[in-house]
Amino acid sequence: QVQLVESGGGLVQAGGSLRLSCAASGRTFSNYAMGWFRQAPGKEREFVAAITWSGRRIYYVESVKGRFTISRDNAKNTVFLQMNSLKPEDTAVYYCAAVQDYKLGTSLSASGVDYWGQGTHVTVSS
């Protein structure tokens, strides 16, 4: 059974930082890109960042470029999202996602995701 388990969410003041982690298990994730989506109340789930298995291709949504950094540790089947300079508009539930590498373009559609985590809440206070 494939599982993606996120951790690291919480409450932080604007300008602060959080580091999200996602541990994957249940299958081999070689040739799988890993990514993060987020969903704010009343809004659609949106792509945030993704990284291919090799780490050679990394993509971010424009609104987080320069503030968020995605990375992965393939030996531990774990992907990270370092979030700095957080803003109130970053408040959302953050979901880890896994998708086969070939599906990843410069962005990723939620409908193309193969596996989802359960989500972790991030709240940024002003």
C-alpha positions as CSV (number, residue, x, y, z in Angstrom):
1,Q,0.0,0.0,0.0
2,V,1.5,3.3,-1.1
3,Q,1.6,6.0,1.6
4,L,2.8,9.6,1.5
5,V,3.0,11.1,5.0
6,E,3.5,14.8,5.4
7,S,4.8,16.5,8.5
8,G,6.2,19.9,9.5
9,G,3.1,22.1,9.2
10,G,2.0,24.6,11.9
11,L,1.4,28.2,12.8
12,V,4.1,30.8,12.0
13,Q,4.2,34.5,11.8
14,A,4.6,36.3,8.5
15,G,8.3,36.4,7.6
16,G,9.0,33.1,9.3
17,S,10.0,29.7,8.0
18,L,8.7,26.2,8.0
19,R,10.1,23.0,6.6
20,L,7.7,20.4,5.3
21,S,8.7,16.7,4.9
22,C,6.9,13.9,3.0
23,A,8.0,10.3,3.6
24,A,6.9,7.9,0.9
25,S,6.5,4.1,1.3
26,G,4.9,1.1,-0.2
27,R,6.6,0.9,-3.6
28,T,9.7,1.9,-5.5
29,F,9.7,5.6,-6.3
30,S,12.5,5.6,-8.9
31,N,11.4,7.6,-11.9
32,Y,8.8,9.3,-9.9
33,A,8.7,13.1,-9.5
34,M,7.6,14.4,-6.2
35,G,5.9,17.6,-5.6
36,W,3.7,19.8,-3.4
37,F,0.3,21.3,-3.9
38,R,-1.7,23.5,-1.6
39,Q,-5.3,24.3,-1.1
40,A,-6.6,27.3,0.7
41,P,-10.2,27.5,2.0
42,G,-12.6,28.0,-0.8
43,K,-10.0,27.7,-3.5
44,E,-8.9,25.0,-5.9
45,R,-5.8,22.9,-5.2
46,E,-2.8,24.5,-6.8
47,F,0.6,23.4,-7.8
48,V,3.5,24.7,-5.7
49,A,6.7,22.9,-6.6
50,A,8.0,19.6,-8.0
51,I,11.3,17.8,-8.5
52,T,12.1,14.9,-10.7
53,W,13.8,11.7,-9.5
54,S,17.2,12.8,-10.6
55,G,16.7,16.3,-9.2
56,R,17.7,17.8,-12.6
57,R,14.4,19.4,-13.2
58,I,12.7,21.6,-10.5
59,Y,9.7,23.8,-11.0
60,Y,7.9,26.3,-8.8
61,V,4.7,28.3,-9.1
62,E,5.7,32.0,-9.7
63,S,4.3,33.1,-6.3
64,V,6.8,31.1,-4.3
65,K,10.0,31.5,-6.4
66,G,12.9,32.8,-4.4
67,R,11.1,31.9,-1.1
68,F,10.5,28.1,-1.3
69,T,13.0,25.4,-2.0
70,I,12.1,21.8,-2.9
71,S,14.6,18.9,-2.4
72,R,14.6,15.2,-2.0
73,D,16.5,12.4,-0.4
74,N,16.0,9.3,-2.6
75,A,17.8,7.0,-0.1
76,K,15.0,7.8,2.4
77,N,12.2,8.3,-0.1
78,T,11.6,11.7,1.3
79,V,10.9,15.1,-0.2
80,F,11.2,18.4,1.5
81,L,9.8,21.9,1.1
82,Q,11.7,24.7,2.8
83,M,9.4,27.7,3.0
84,N,11.0,31.0,3.9
85,S,9.6,34.6,4.1
86,L,6.2,33.2,4.6
87,K,3.2,35.4,3.8
88,P,-0.4,35.1,5.1
89,E,-1.5,34.2,1.5
90,D,0.6,31.0,1.9
91,T,-1.9,29.7,4.4
92,A,-3.3,26.4,3.1
93,V,-3.3,22.7,3.5
94,Y,-0.2,21.4,1.8
95,Y,-0.3,18.1,0.0
96,C,2.6,15.9,-1.0
97,A,2.2,14.3,-4.5
98,A,4.0,11.6,-6.5
99,V,3.8,11.4,-10.3
100,Q,5.8,9.5,-12.9
101,D,8.6,11.7,-14.2
102,Y,7.4,11.7,-17.8
103,K,4.2,13.5,-16.8
104,L,6.0,16.5,-15.3
105,G,6.2,19.5,-17.5
106,T,7.0,23.0,-16.2
107,S,4.0,22.6,-13.9
108,L,1.8,19.7,-12.8
109,S,-2.0,19.3,-12.9
110,A,-3.7,17.8,-9.9
111,S,-5.5,15.4,-12.2
112,G,-2.2,13.9,-13.3
113,V,-1.0,13.0,-9.8
114,D,-0.6,9.3,-9.1
115,Y,-0.4,9.4,-5.3
116,W,-1.4,11.9,-2.7
117,G,-0.6,12.5,1.0
118,Q,-3.2,13.4,3.5
119,G,-2.1,17.0,3.9
120,T,-0.6,19.2,6.5
121,H,-1.9,22.6,7.7
122,V,0.2,25.7,7.3
123,T,-1.1,28.9,8.9
124,V,0.8,32.2,8.5
125,S,-0.4,35.0,10.8
126,S,0.0,38.7,9.9
